[in-house]
């Protein structure tokens, strides 16, 4: 069984010709990118994901990725070519662009007034995740002129990243608030928060979700330099994190991304939190039917670093071969899993300080150690809030984990935890009855064999979140 989870981004490419069904037969989670599309189209996508997932008998979580305070060029009738050396202008949406010094070779709408206020001559502006670069040459009221340093085709709604721009911004934009309300009302399973800088940003989003009546957990995207300085506190406040390599590379340099990726993944593992590695995993497959050798190595190394999941972005959303990309990612991940030998000892130092005060951590640690020593076939975790499943997932090594819950949302969220399969059960009258039901399911649906040893963790009394306090070993 493949243990590394696959997250795909929904987009027009998957909406064609029944491709979504093929994608959901492989992928473990779906990302809806709030930076693109409208609420109506997003609802159609969510409805189809839920419908098809139900038909094929899978519980696929949906992650709503908030745009956050990320700047993007506005809508354009068509992509614009920005030739190297030419001077063009950025102008407010809906306004005539005017002209730049010597006449504007191109004109790009920019719906962010704060950028016109903070722009200065000499600033470097990175466009489209580093594919294009311009240098600001002149700033006028409501107009910024710039010379193209790295040229190419600029498509609508692509990112704008001014290097060194010091502009204060709220962690949640008005657009985010609309999207959060939509996500809560329509029951998405997780939120991803862009450009997190500190734990307070995460808590702000959490407060908004709760204020709207939701309880969705938050995955913090690590893509801002300040997030690296505050990584420990962000991990404490978050359900999980995402290594958002695109903006990390733009802000800090592409050459630093490999080491930063390893650091973020290791930190998440030590914090016992899920981590997703994203951006350009199989970038060439936007145009090509198969990945490069370098991309295969990149995916495998992220897995060997300890990532829970790998994510496709444009490859599945707008690429020419979306299902092929998912299939290739699954094949690469399965082979990497087969050659990955995680050791429990990697996290022992991080856990030692917690064991005396955290009963749930101590039980998770003991369960995984016991399972390895006795040669257990499964670790079964009763988990109403999902916390115990997250911890055991981090510590289980090669052993498959089954997370047992009564909550459908919790069952879906296990789709981004490495090596965890969910089992949705009705409420039992006693722990013995619940464990007996799980035994039957292991034999019938999970490929367990009679005589196999299974380690259970649970809380007594049952069904109280945060009460994992017991360990039991049985033989099927």
ZIMOSUL-V741126 format. One record per pair of residues at least 6 apart in sequence whose ideal C-beta (glycine too) atoms are under 7 Angstrom apart, sorted by the first residue. I is the first residue (numbers start at 1). J is the second residue. D is the distance in Angstrom with one decimal. If there is no record, write none. Layout:
I	J	D
I	J	D
This chain:
1	400	6.3
2	330	6.3
2	333	5.7
2	334	4.4
2	337	5.8
3	337	4.9
3	418	5.4
3	419	3.9
4	303	5.1
4	309	6.6
4	310	6.4
4	333	4.2
4	336	6.8
4	337	5.6
4	418	6.0
5	28	4.0
5	29	6.5
5	308	6.0
5	309	3.9
5	415	6.2
5	416	5.3
5	418	6.3
6	26	6.7
6	27	4.9
6	28	5.2
6	309	6.7
6	310	6.3
6	326	6.6
6	329	5.6
6	330	6.0
6	333	6.6
7	28	6.9
7	29	4.4
7	31	5.7
7	63	6.9
7	276	6.0
7	309	5.2
7	311	4.0
7	416	6.6
8	23	5.9
8	27	4.4
8	30	5.8
8	31	6.8
8	312	5.0
8	316	4.3
8	326	5.9
9	31	4.6
9	33	5.8
9	312	6.0
9	313	4.9
9	316	5.3
9	317	4.3
10	30	5.5
10	31	6.8
10	32	5.6
10	45	5.0
10	317	6.5
11	316	6.7
11	317	2.6
11	318	5.1
12	318	6.1
13	19	7.0
13	316	6.6
13	317	6.0
13	318	5.3
13	319	5.6
13	322	4.2
14	20	4.9
14	23	5.5
14	316	6.0
14	322	5.3
19	322	5.9
19	323	5.4
20	48	6.0
20	52	5.9
21	52	5.2
22	323	4.7
23	316	6.8
23	322	6.7
23	323	5.7
23	326	5.4
24	49	6.9
24	52	5.3
24	53	5.7
24	56	6.3
24	58	6.4
24	60	5.8
25	56	6.0
26	326	5.1
26	327	6.4
26	330	5.2
27	60	6.9
27	326	5.7
28	60	6.9
28	415	4.4
28	416	6.7
29	60	6.3
29	61	4.8
29	63	6.0
29	309	7.0
29	415	4.7
29	416	5.1
30	49	5.4
30	60	6.0
30	62	5.2
30	63	6.9
31	63	4.7
31	65	5.4
31	311	6.7
32	42	5.8
32	45	6.4
32	46	6.8
32	62	6.2
32	63	7.0
32	64	5.1
32	65	6.7
33	65	5.1
34	64	6.1
34	65	5.9
34	66	5.3
34	67	5.1
34	179	4.4
35	67	4.3
35	72	6.8
35	157	7.0
36	157	6.4
39	182	5.6
43	186	6.5
46	62	6.1
46	186	6.0
49	60	6.5
49	62	5.9
53	59	6.7
53	60	4.4
59	411	5.2
59	412	4.7
59	415	6.8
59	422	6.0
60	412	6.8
60	415	6.1
61	189	3.9
61	190	6.3
61	412	3.9
61	413	5.3
61	415	4.5
61	416	6.4
62	188	4.9
62	189	5.3
63	189	6.8
63	190	4.6
63	192	5.6
63	219	6.9
64	179	6.7
64	183	4.4
64	188	4.4
64	191	5.5
65	192	4.2
66	176	4.9
66	179	5.8
66	191	6.2
66	192	6.5
66	193	5.8
66	194	5.7
67	175	6.0
67	176	6.5
67	194	6.2
68	173	6.8
68	176	6.4
68	193	6.5
68	194	2.9
68	195	4.6
69	169	4.2
69	170	6.9
69	173	5.7
69	195	5.6
70	159	6.1
70	194	5.7
70	195	6.2
71	112	4.9
71	115	6.1
71	159	6.8
71	160	4.4
72	157	5.1
72	158	6.4
72	159	5.5
72	160	6.2
73	108	5.2
73	109	6.4
73	110	5.9
73	154	6.7
73	156	6.7
73	157	6.6
73	158	5.7
73	160	6.0
74	93	4.5
74	109	3.3
74	110	6.2
74	111	4.7
75	109	7.0
75	156	5.2
75	157	6.8
76	109	6.6
76	156	4.5
79	153	5.0
79	154	6.2
79	155	4.5
80	106	5.2
80	108	6.4
80	154	5.2
81	153	5.7
82	88	6.7
82	106	5.6
82	132	5.9
82	148	4.8
82	151	5.1
82	152	6.4
82	154	5.4
83	105	6.9
83	148	6.3
83	151	5.1
84	148	5.3
84	151	4.0
85	147	6.9
85	148	6.3
86	105	3.7
86	106	6.7
86	148	5.3
87	100	5.1
87	101	6.1
87	102	6.1
87	104	7.0
87	105	6.1
87	137	6.3
87	145	6.0
87	146	6.9
87	147	5.0
88	100	6.1
88	104	4.9
88	105	5.0
88	106	3.5
88	107	6.0
88	108	6.8
88	146	6.6
89	97	5.2
89	98	6.6
89	100	4.4
89	104	4.7
89	107	5.2
89	143	5.6
89	144	6.7
89	145	5.2
90	108	5.3
90	110	4.3
90	144	4.5
90	146	6.9
91	97	4.1
91	98	6.7
91	107	6.1
91	109	6.2
91	110	6.7
91	142	7.0
91	143	5.5
92	110	6.7
92	111	7.0
92	142	5.5
93	109	4.7
93	111	4.1
95	142	6.9
97	104	6.3
97	107	3.6
98	143	5.6
100	145	3.7
101	137	6.6
101	138	5.8
101	145	5.8
108	154	6.6
110	160	6.8
114	167	5.1
115	162	6.6
116	142	5.7
116	144	6.1
118	165	5.0
118	166	7.0
118	167	4.5
119	136	5.5
119	139	4.8
119	144	4.8
120	136	6.5
120	139	6.5
121	136	5.5
121	137	6.1
121	138	6.2
121	139	6.3
122	135	6.8
122	136	6.4
123	136	4.4
123	162	5.7
123	163	6.7
123	164	6.4
123	165	6.7
124	133	6.2
124	135	5.8
124	163	4.5
125	134	5.0
125	136	6.6
125	146	6.4
125	160	6.1
125	161	7.0
125	162	5.0
126	133	5.5
126	161	4.3
126	163	6.4
126	250	4.9
127	133	6.9
127	134	6.8
127	154	6.0
127	158	6.0
127	159	6.9
127	160	5.9
128	154	6.4
128	158	4.1
128	159	6.2
129	159	6.0
129	246	4.3
129	250	6.2
130	249	6.2
130	250	5.1
131	152	5.7
132	150	5.5
132	151	6.6
132	152	5.0
132	154	5.9
133	149	4.5
133	150	4.0
134	146	3.9
134	147	6.4
134	148	5.3
134	149	6.1
135	146	6.1
135	147	5.2
135	149	5.5
136	144	5.9
136	146	5.0
137	145	5.0
137	146	5.9
137	147	5.3
138	145	4.2
161	247	6.7
161	250	4.9
161	251	7.0
171	201	3.8
171	204	5.3
172	204	6.0
172	205	6.3
172	208	6.6
177	208	6.8
180	191	7.0
180	208	5.5
180	209	6.4
180	212	6.8
181	212	5.8
183	191	6.2
183	216	7.0
184	209	6.2
184	212	4.4
184	213	6.4
184	214	3.6
188	216	6.4
189	216	6.6
189	409	5.6
189	412	4.9
189	413	5.6
190	216	5.7
190	217	5.8
190	219	5.8
190	413	6.3
191	205	6.6
191	209	6.8
191	216	5.4
191	218	5.3
192	219	4.6
192	221	5.8
192	242	6.1
193	201	6.8
193	202	6.4
193	205	5.3
193	218	5.6
193	220	5.5
193	221	6.3
194	221	5.1
195	223	6.2
195	224	5.1
196	202	6.1
196	220	4.2
196	221	6.2
196	224	6.9
196	227	5.4
196	234	5.9
197	224	5.2
197	226	3.9
197	227	5.7
197	230	6.8
198	226	6.6
198	230	4.7
198	233	6.8
198	234	6.8
199	230	6.7
199	233	4.2
199	234	5.5
199	236	6.7
199	237	4.0
202	218	5.6
202	220	5.7
202	234	6.4
202	237	4.2
202	238	5.4
203	237	6.0
205	218	5.7
206	218	6.2
209	216	5.7
217	239	3.3
218	238	5.5
218	239	5.6
219	238	6.6
219	239	6.1
219	240	4.7
219	241	6.4
219	242	5.5
219	276	6.8
220	234	5.3
220	238	4.2
220	241	5.0
221	242	4.6
221	244	4.3
222	228	7.0
222	231	6.9
222	241	5.5
222	242	6.7
222	243	6.0
222	244	6.2
222	264	5.3
223	244	3.7
223	247	3.8
223	248	5.3
224	251	6.9
225	251	5.8
225	252	6.2
227	234	6.0
228	260	6.9
231	264	6.9
231	267	5.5
235	241	6.4
235	267	6.2
235	268	6.3
235	271	4.1
235	273	5.5
238	273	6.6
240	273	5.0
240	274	3.7
240	275	6.2
241	264	6.6
241	268	5.4
241	273	6.5
241	275	5.3
242	276	4.5
242	278	5.5
243	261	5.2
243	264	5.0
243	265	6.7
243	275	6.6
243	277	4.6
243	278	6.4
244	278	5.8
244	279	6.2
245	257	5.3
245	261	6.6
245	278	6.5
245	279	3.9
245	280	6.8
246	279	4.2
248	257	5.6
248	260	5.9
249	257	4.9
252	260	6.9
261	277	6.6
261	302	6.8
261	305	6.9
262	305	5.4
264	275	6.8
265	275	5.3
265	305	4.6
265	306	5.2
265	307	5.4
266	306	7.0
268	275	3.8
269	306	4.9
269	347	6.2
269	394	5.8
270	347	6.0
270	350	3.8
272	390	6.2
272	391	4.6
272	394	4.6
273	390	6.6
274	308	4.5
274	390	6.1
274	416	5.6
274	417	5.5
275	307	5.5
275	308	5.5
276	307	6.9
276	308	6.5
276	309	4.5
276	311	5.4
276	416	6.5
277	302	4.3
277	307	4.4
277	310	5.4
277	311	6.9
278	311	4.0
278	313	6.6
279	313	6.3
281	295	6.8
281	298	6.8
281	299	5.6
281	310	5.4
281	311	6.7
281	312	6.1
281	329	6.7
282	291	4.6
282	295	5.1
282	312	6.5
282	315	5.1
282	325	5.2
282	328	6.3
282	329	6.1
283	295	7.0
283	315	6.9
284	291	5.9
284	292	5.2
284	295	6.3
285	291	5.6
285	315	5.0
285	319	5.8
285	321	5.6
285	324	6.8
285	325	4.3
285	328	6.8
286	314	5.4
286	315	5.8
286	319	4.1
286	320	6.8
287	320	6.0
289	321	5.1
289	324	5.7
290	328	6.5
291	328	5.4
296	332	5.1
299	310	5.7
299	329	6.6
299	332	4.8
299	333	6.6
299	336	6.9
300	332	6.2
300	336	4.0
302	310	6.0
303	333	6.2
303	336	4.1
303	337	6.7
303	340	6.1
304	336	6.4
304	340	5.6
306	342	6.9
308	416	6.1
308	417	5.9
308	418	4.0
309	416	5.1
310	329	6.3
310	333	6.4
312	325	5.8
312	326	6.7
312	329	6.3
315	322	6.8
315	325	4.2
316	322	4.5
316	325	5.9
316	326	6.2
319	325	6.0
342	397	4.7
342	398	7.0
343	397	6.9
344	368	6.0
344	369	6.3
344	372	6.6
344	395	6.0
344	397	6.0
347	394	6.6
347	395	6.3
351	361	6.3
351	365	5.7
354	361	4.9
355	361	6.2
355	362	4.8
355	365	6.7
359	469	5.3
360	387	6.7
360	388	6.0
360	391	6.8
360	466	7.0
360	468	4.3
361	391	6.2
363	457	5.4
363	468	5.3
363	469	6.3
363	471	5.6
364	388	6.3
364	391	4.1
364	392	5.0
364	395	6.0
364	457	6.5
365	395	6.2
366	471	5.8
367	379	5.8
367	392	6.5
367	455	5.0
367	457	4.7
367	471	5.3
368	379	6.6
368	392	6.3
368	395	4.1
368	396	5.2
368	397	7.0
370	455	5.6
370	471	6.9
370	473	6.7
371	379	5.1
371	399	5.4
371	455	4.4
372	397	6.6
374	453	5.5
374	473	6.8
375	453	6.5
376	399	6.6
376	453	4.4
376	454	5.9
376	455	4.9
377	448	5.9
377	452	4.0
377	453	6.3
377	454	6.4
378	399	7.0
378	400	5.6
378	402	5.8
378	442	6.3
378	448	6.4
378	454	4.8
379	392	5.8
379	396	5.6
379	399	5.6
379	401	5.0
379	455	5.0
380	402	4.8
380	404	6.2
380	438	5.7
380	454	5.8
380	456	4.8
381	388	5.0
381	389	4.9
381	392	5.1
381	401	6.2
381	403	5.2
381	404	6.7
381	457	5.1
382	404	4.9
382	457	6.8
382	458	3.9
382	459	6.7
382	462	6.9
383	389	4.4
383	403	5.2
383	404	6.9
383	405	5.8
384	405	6.0
384	406	6.9
384	407	6.3
384	410	6.8
384	463	5.9
384	465	4.6
385	410	6.9
385	465	4.0
385	466	6.3
386	410	4.8
386	413	5.7
387	466	6.8
388	457	6.1
388	468	4.6
389	401	6.8
389	403	3.9
389	414	5.9
389	417	6.0
389	420	5.6
390	417	6.1
392	401	5.4
392	457	6.8
393	401	5.8
393	417	4.3
393	418	5.4
393	419	5.9
393	420	5.0
396	419	5.9
400	419	5.9
400	421	6.8
401	419	5.4
401	420	4.6
402	421	5.4
402	423	5.4
402	446	6.5
403	414	4.8
403	420	5.2
403	422	5.1
403	423	6.9
404	423	4.8
404	425	5.9
404	438	5.9
405	411	5.3
405	422	6.7
405	424	6.4
406	425	6.4
406	426	6.8
406	427	5.7
406	463	7.0
408	424	6.4
411	422	3.9
411	424	4.7
414	420	4.6
414	422	4.2
421	446	6.9
423	438	6.7
423	441	5.8
425	434	6.9
425	437	5.9
427	463	6.6
428	434	3.8
428	437	6.4
431	458	6.3
431	460	6.3
431	462	5.6
434	462	6.4
435	456	6.2
439	476	5.9
442	448	3.9
442	454	6.7
442	476	6.4
443	476	6.2
448	476	5.7
450	476	5.5
451	475	6.2
451	476	6.4
452	476	4.9
453	473	6.3
453	475	5.6
454	474	5.4
454	476	6.3
455	471	6.8
455	473	5.4
456	471	7.0
456	472	4.6
456	474	6.8
457	468	5.7
457	470	7.0
457	471	5.6
458	468	6.7
458	470	5.3
459	467	3.4
459	468	4.6
459	469	5.5
459	470	6.8
460	469	6.3
460	470	5.2
